[in-house]
């Protein structure tokens, strides 16, 4: 099966959606599929990637008259060369919108997976504006299948016109084999140089300012405890300033982007992970923490509640509440046995969120969508005869 993943952002841009598309493609390769990634060229950066699948680049639309329809030309060209069986649109606009037009021309079935940011509404309740929102609603209504990475995303796409019977919840995942079970060893290591960790983009929506405020509350009572923040983003300067204002800059390590084995090592040797987001469509880093053998303190928002079970594999707190966050951090700092129990509970879900299993779920959706198309074609020919 040849699967074209159509996205509006991909490597060398680094982010959650980009990682997800890469991981799905890797998993599908191991299961006999042939994935292609149809992604925009990134200006000013080397776009060459060392990946085992084809990346087909397109230029962003430049014509106001034809707008997003320009993307049909390279997409149809690549389809002519590679003969895609399924178009998997990551994001409803523009990928899903263009994918629907592509489907009308080519007959290739398409699947839409919104990743959260593409269906975020403004203060007027629109996605970008009313005109775009109406296009998005028509696109959802016409899609043969829509997958949601969390129950929160499912509820949002329902409100945007996706038929209930066309929505399938398929979460994001983690390559659990890459994370050696830390068991008890991380407890000993972390007691030598104890730290708690944050991994993710440094943006306002991630709530890192709340984490710094919470850390300042507990800092004086826990000398030697470090907060390690891995990631980069627009808020880095503001966060450094806030750390200085709170007089905790000496206890904060801003690590920049941490990937691969260094990320695994960072997680396995942490006491626990903090995810203080104001909103999170899913939260892959939480799965990575669980696979690393540590619990999580996270906010009770979005897709996080599908993963973190309060009191079982971590704690849930309200966003923008540094006092409550500090209280939960203190509980885990005091109670080693609770940390271990939560970590053991967390690892029970590893098989559920293994990328190879999740890729199979996507393939089943492709097959079902393709069969529905074949059935409808057969019925249509029978009616003509």
Order of alpha helices (4+ residues) and beta strands (2+ residues): beta-alpha-beta-beta-alpha-beta-alpha-beta-alpha-beta-alpha-beta-alpha-beta-alpha-beta-alpha-beta-alpha-beta-alpha-beta-alpha-beta-alpha-alpha-alpha
